[in-house]
Amino acid sequence: LKIGEIDTLKELYYADAFLQAKWREPKLDGHTAEELSITELEQYWNPLLYIDNILSETKDTQWIMAVRNEYGEVYLMERRRIKGVFLETLELNDFPLDVQDLTITVTTERPDTEVDIIPDQVEMSAINIQTFVDQQEWKLHEHVEIKKRIIKQEYSSSMKSHPCLSVTCRAARRPGYFYWNVFLIMFMISGLAFATFAVSPDKAELRLRLSFTLILTSVTFKYVITQSLPKISYLTYMDKYVLMSLFILCIISIWHAVVTLIGLDFDLPDSPGFGSSLPSTSTTTTTSTTNTTATTTSAIISPNLNVNTTNQSPRLYFPNHNKSESIQS
């Protein structure tokens, strides 16, 4: 009739249900409508129906009435209005993209050899989705599924099988809240991990500090997420996403640590021809042409200058640079 709040953490939901059951009573055949209205119907046979998965009842109204069909056959009809808390084992493998079954299990205290519960083919089961109070988080589907099964009552002296009828409706979770508040934030935290490569490679401690800060932020965020879920032994879809983000952060942190340990040298390689000291060389150039004399100029390459350690170009020193060259023609 009406579905209330669905509590994912405690695995239960609130509902207001209307149940109707009828069965054949041959002893009342031939009675008039007036006689049926004043007859105490509670003294006749009753299937002893009850709700198997109800946790607590806040309201339970029950009444019995007799009805006659067009063939003159009398049926007893039991109607019950129940408002309470119902237990439901939630399947959270696809959380937050999950679809949950909300079931009301109707069974009887009598064994299956004495009574059988079958769905009513005239008045079909239905649900009112307009009165659903948790529409911001869930989307309630209109269809209702009914399934027959047999259950055994545990810790009973009889240990007999009992017929059971499961009436199920389905609700799909709206994942928009988790997209914006979990998936997007974890994506941004994981993306910031690649910003650590902007730090100079020789400052590995700064890279590691930033990476560890992002890891601790993700762990704290993961702890907050788990507070909204029951303690289950399997991973949900969101758990896998968060753990994958943590794995990426750990891989980046390990990379920064390994680079520091192996001591990679990021300096430029030695230029060919300047890897060792060069001996002193004196060059004397004398140009003789007709009545032409050039002043001798000496050029010395400094042997003590290490080009690779100063990252500078080789320099030429001219001892006589203060003296002007004279060329006589």
C-alpha positions as CSV (number, residue, x, y, z in Angstrom):
1,L,0.0,0.0,0.0
2,K,2.7,2.5,1.0
3,I,6.5,2.4,1.3
4,G,8.2,4.7,3.8
5,E,11.9,5.3,4.5
6,I,14.5,2.8,3.4
7,D,17.4,2.5,5.8
8,T,20.5,1.1,4.0
9,L,22.7,1.1,7.0
10,K,20.3,-1.0,9.2
11,E,18.9,-3.0,6.2
12,L,15.2,-2.3,6.9
13,Y,12.4,-0.3,5.6
14,Y,9.1,1.2,6.8
15,A,5.8,0.3,5.2
16,D,2.1,0.5,5.6
17,A,0.5,-2.7,4.1
18,F,-3.0,-3.9,3.5
19,L,-3.4,-7.7,3.4
20,Q,-6.5,-9.6,2.3
21,A,-7.0,-13.3,2.4
22,K,-10.1,-15.4,1.8
23,W,-10.9,-19.1,2.0
24,R,-13.9,-21.4,1.4
25,E,-16.2,-22.1,4.4
26,P,-18.9,-24.7,3.4
27,K,-20.6,-24.6,6.9
28,L,-22.0,-21.2,6.1
29,D,-23.6,-22.1,2.8
30,G,-27.4,-21.5,2.9
31,H,-27.2,-18.7,5.5
32,T,-28.8,-15.4,4.7
33,A,-27.0,-12.1,4.5
34,E,-28.5,-11.1,7.8
35,E,-27.4,-14.3,9.5
36,L,-23.9,-14.0,8.1
37,S,-23.6,-10.4,9.5
38,I,-24.5,-11.5,13.1
39,T,-22.5,-14.8,13.1
40,E,-19.3,-14.9,15.1
41,L,-16.9,-15.7,12.3
42,E,-13.9,-16.1,14.6
43,Q,-15.1,-19.5,15.7
44,Y,-14.7,-21.0,12.3
45,W,-11.5,-22.4,10.7
46,N,-8.7,-19.8,10.2
47,P,-5.4,-20.2,8.3
48,L,-3.5,-18.3,11.1
49,L,-1.6,-16.0,8.7
50,Y,1.2,-13.8,9.9
51,I,4.1,-11.7,8.5
52,D,7.4,-13.5,8.7
53,N,9.9,-10.6,8.2
54,I,8.3,-7.9,10.3
55,L,10.5,-6.4,13.0
56,S,8.0,-4.3,14.9
57,E,4.4,-3.3,14.5
58,T,3.1,0.2,15.3
59,K,-0.4,-0.5,14.0
60,D,-2.3,-3.8,13.4
61,T,-6.0,-3.7,12.6
62,Q,-7.7,-7.0,11.7
63,W,-11.3,-7.9,10.9
64,I,-13.2,-10.9,9.3
65,M,-16.2,-10.8,7.0
66,A,-18.3,-13.3,5.0
67,V,-19.0,-12.9,1.3
68,R,-21.1,-14.9,-1.1
69,N,-20.3,-15.4,-4.8
70,E,-22.8,-15.7,-7.6
71,Y,-23.0,-19.5,-7.1
72,G,-24.1,-19.1,-3.5
73,E,-20.8,-20.3,-2.1
74,V,-19.7,-18.5,1.1
75,Y,-16.1,-17.3,1.7
76,L,-14.6,-15.9,4.8
77,M,-12.4,-12.9,4.1
78,E,-9.8,-11.6,6.5
79,R,-8.5,-8.1,6.1
80,R,-5.5,-6.7,7.9
81,R,-3.9,-3.2,8.0
82,I,-0.3,-3.4,9.2
83,K,2.1,-0.5,9.7
84,G,5.6,-1.3,10.9
85,V,9.3,-1.9,10.2
86,F,10.2,-4.8,7.9
87,L,13.6,-6.5,7.5
88,E,15.2,-6.8,4.1
89,T,18.7,-8.1,3.2
90,L,20.1,-5.6,0.8
91,E,22.3,-6.6,-2.1
92,L,24.9,-3.8,-2.3
93,N,27.3,-5.2,-4.9
94,D,26.4,-2.4,-7.4
95,F,26.1,0.4,-4.8
96,P,25.2,3.2,-5.6
97,L,23.7,1.9,-8.8
98,D,21.8,-0.8,-7.0
99,V,18.1,-1.9,-7.2
100,Q,16.7,-3.4,-4.0
101,D,13.8,-5.8,-3.5
102,L,11.3,-4.8,-0.8
103,T,9.5,-7.9,0.3
104,I,6.6,-8.7,2.6
105,T,6.6,-12.4,3.4
106,V,3.2,-13.9,4.3
107,T,3.2,-17.4,5.9
108,T,1.0,-19.5,8.2
109,E,1.4,-21.5,11.3
110,R,-0.3,-24.4,9.7
111,P,1.8,-27.0,7.7
112,D,1.7,-27.2,3.9
113,T,-0.3,-30.5,4.2
114,E,-3.2,-28.6,5.7
115,V,-3.2,-25.2,3.8
116,D,-1.9,-23.8,0.6
117,I,-1.4,-20.1,-0.1
118,I,-2.0,-18.9,-3.7
119,P,-2.2,-15.4,-5.2
120,D,-5.6,-13.9,-5.8
121,Q,-6.2,-13.8,-9.6
122,V,-9.2,-11.4,-9.3
123,E,-7.8,-8.6,-7.1
124,M,-4.1,-8.2,-8.1
125,S,-1.5,-6.8,-5.7
126,A,-0.5,-3.2,-6.3
127,I,1.5,-0.3,-4.8
128,N,0.9,3.4,-4.6
129,I,4.1,5.1,-5.7
130,Q,2.6,8.6,-5.2
131,T,2.8,8.2,-1.4
132,F,6.4,7.1,-1.4
133,V,8.2,9.3,1.1
134,D,11.8,8.7,0.1
135,Q,11.6,9.8,-3.5
136,Q,14.7,12.0,-3.2
137,E,16.9,9.0,-2.8
138,W,15.0,6.2,-4.4
139,K,12.8,5.6,-7.4
140,L,10.0,3.1,-6.7
141,H,8.8,0.9,-9.5
142,E,5.1,0.1,-10.0
143,H,5.3,-3.6,-10.7
144,V,4.7,-6.1,-7.9
145,E,6.1,-9.7,-8.1
146,I,4.6,-12.6,-6.2
147,K,6.5,-15.9,-5.5
148,K,5.4,-19.0,-3.8
149,R,7.9,-21.0,-1.7
150,I,8.1,-23.4,1.2
151,I,9.9,-22.6,4.5
152,K,10.7,-24.6,7.5
153,Q,10.2,-23.3,11.0
154,E,13.4,-23.6,12.9
155,Y,13.7,-24.5,16.6
156,S,10.2,-26.0,16.6
157,S,9.1,-29.4,17.9
158,S,7.2,-30.2,14.7
159,M,9.9,-29.2,12.1
160,K,7.2,-29.1,9.5
161,S,7.2,-27.2,6.2
162,H,4.9,-24.2,5.9
163,P,3.7,-22.5,2.7
164,C,4.9,-19.0,2.1
165,L,4.0,-16.1,-0.3
166,S,6.5,-13.4,-1.0
167,V,5.2,-10.1,-2.3
168,T,8.0,-8.0,-3.7
169,C,8.3,-4.5,-5.1
170,R,11.6,-2.9,-6.3
171,A,13.2,0.5,-5.6
172,A,16.2,1.8,-7.6
173,R,18.7,4.2,-5.9
174,R,19.2,7.6,-7.4
175,P,23.0,7.8,-7.7
176,G,23.3,11.6,-8.4
177,Y,24.4,12.4,-4.8
178,F,27.2,9.9,-4.9
179,Y,28.4,11.1,-8.4
180,W,28.9,14.6,-7.2
181,N,30.0,14.0,-3.6
182,V,32.1,10.9,-3.9
183,F,33.2,10.0,-7.5
184,L,34.0,13.5,-8.6
185,I,35.9,14.4,-5.4
186,M,38.0,11.2,-5.6
187,F,38.7,11.9,-9.3
188,M,40.0,15.3,-8.4
189,I,42.2,14.0,-5.6
190,S,43.7,11.4,-7.9
191,G,44.2,14.0,-10.6
192,L,46.1,16.2,-8.2
193,A,48.6,13.5,-7.6
194,F,50.0,14.0,-11.1
195,A,50.7,17.7,-10.2
196,T,53.5,16.4,-7.9
197,F,55.6,15.9,-11.1
198,A,55.8,19.7,-11.5
199,V,58.1,19.8,-8.5
200,S,61.8,19.6,-9.3
201,P,63.1,16.0,-9.4
202,D,65.9,16.9,-7.0
203,K,63.3,17.8,-4.3
204,A,61.9,14.3,-3.8
205,E,61.0,15.0,-0.2
206,L,58.5,17.7,-1.4
207,R,57.0,15.3,-3.9
208,L,56.6,12.6,-1.2
209,R,55.1,15.1,1.2
210,L,52.4,16.1,-1.3
211,S,51.7,12.5,-2.2
212,F,51.3,11.4,1.4
213,T,49.0,14.3,2.1
214,L,46.7,13.2,-0.8
215,I,46.8,9.6,0.4
216,L,45.7,10.6,4.0
217,T,43.0,12.7,2.5
218,S,41.6,9.8,0.5
219,V,41.8,7.4,3.5
220,T,39.8,9.9,5.6
221,F,37.3,10.3,2.8
222,K,37.0,6.5,2.5
223,Y,36.3,6.3,6.3
224,V,33.4,8.8,6.0
225,I,31.9,6.9,3.1
226,T,31.8,3.6,5.0
227,Q,29.7,5.2,7.8
228,S,26.7,5.2,5.4
229,L,27.0,1.5,4.5
230,P,26.5,-1.7,6.6
231,K,29.5,-3.8,7.5
232,I,29.5,-6.2,4.6
233,S,32.2,-8.7,3.6
234,Y,32.3,-7.9,-0.1
235,L,33.3,-4.8,-2.1
236,T,30.7,-2.5,-3.6
237,Y,31.1,-0.7,-6.9
238,M,32.0,2.5,-5.0
239,D,34.5,0.7,-2.8
240,K,36.3,-0.6,-5.9
241,Y,36.5,3.0,-7.3
242,V,37.9,4.5,-4.1
243,L,40.4,1.7,-3.7
244,M,41.6,2.1,-7.3
245,S,42.1,5.8,-6.6
246,L,44.2,5.0,-3.5
247,F,46.2,2.5,-5.6
248,I,47.1,5.2,-8.1
249,L,48.2,7.5,-5.3
250,C,50.4,4.7,-3.8
251,I,52.0,3.9,-7.1
252,I,52.9,7.6,-7.6
253,S,54.4,7.8,-4.1
254,I,56.5,4.7,-4.7
255,W,57.7,6.1,-7.9
256,H,59.0,9.3,-6.2
257,A,60.7,7.2,-3.5
258,V,62.4,4.8,-6.1
259,V,63.7,7.7,-8.1
260,T,65.4,9.1,-5.0
261,L,66.9,5.7,-4.1
262,I,68.5,5.0,-7.5
263,G,70.0,8.5,-7.6
264,L,69.3,9.5,-11.1
265,D,71.6,12.3,-12.4
266,F,69.6,14.9,-14.3
267,D,72.7,17.0,-15.4
268,L,73.5,17.3,-19.0
269,P,76.1,14.8,-20.4
270,D,79.7,15.9,-21.0
271,S,80.4,17.6,-24.3
272,P,82.8,15.8,-26.5
273,G,86.3,17.2,-26.6
274,F,86.0,19.0,-23.2
275,G,85.9,16.1,-20.8
276,S,89.6,16.4,-19.7
277,S,92.1,19.1,-19.3
278,L,93.9,20.3,-22.4
279,P,97.6,21.1,-22.5
280,S,98.8,24.6,-23.1
281,T,99.2,25.5,-26.7
282,S,101.0,28.5,-28.1
283,T,100.4,29.6,-31.6
284,T,102.6,32.0,-33.4
285,T,101.6,33.2,-36.7
286,T,103.9,35.2,-38.9
287,T,102.6,36.3,-42.2
288,S,105.1,37.5,-44.6
289,T,104.2,39.2,-47.8
290,T,105.9,41.9,-49.7
291,N,107.1,44.4,-47.0
292,T,104.4,43.2,-44.6
293,T,105.0,42.2,-40.9
294,A,102.3,41.0,-38.4
295,T,102.7,41.1,-34.6
296,T,102.8,37.7,-33.0
297,T,99.7,36.9,-30.9
298,S,99.6,34.1,-28.3
299,A,96.4,32.3,-27.4
300,I,96.3,29.9,-24.3
301,I,93.4,27.6,-23.5
302,S,93.2,27.3,-19.7
303,P,93.9,23.7,-18.6
304,N,92.3,24.2,-15.2
305,L,88.9,25.2,-16.4
306,N,86.3,22.4,-16.0
307,V,83.7,23.1,-18.6
308,N,81.2,20.4,-17.3
309,T,81.1,21.6,-13.7
310,T,80.4,25.2,-14.5
311,N,78.1,24.5,-17.5
312,Q,79.9,27.3,-19.4
313,S,81.5,27.5,-22.9
314,P,85.3,27.2,-23.1
315,R,87.1,30.5,-22.8
316,L,90.2,31.7,-24.5
317,Y,92.6,33.9,-22.6
318,F,94.8,36.4,-24.5
319,P,97.8,37.6,-22.4
320,N,98.5,40.6,-24.7
321,H,94.9,41.7,-25.0
322,N,95.8,45.1,-23.5
323,K,98.3,45.7,-26.3
324,S,96.9,46.7,-29.6
325,E,97.8,44.7,-32.6
326,S,99.8,46.6,-35.2
327,I,99.7,45.6,-38.8
328,Q,102.1,47.2,-41.0
329,S,101.6,47.2,-44.7
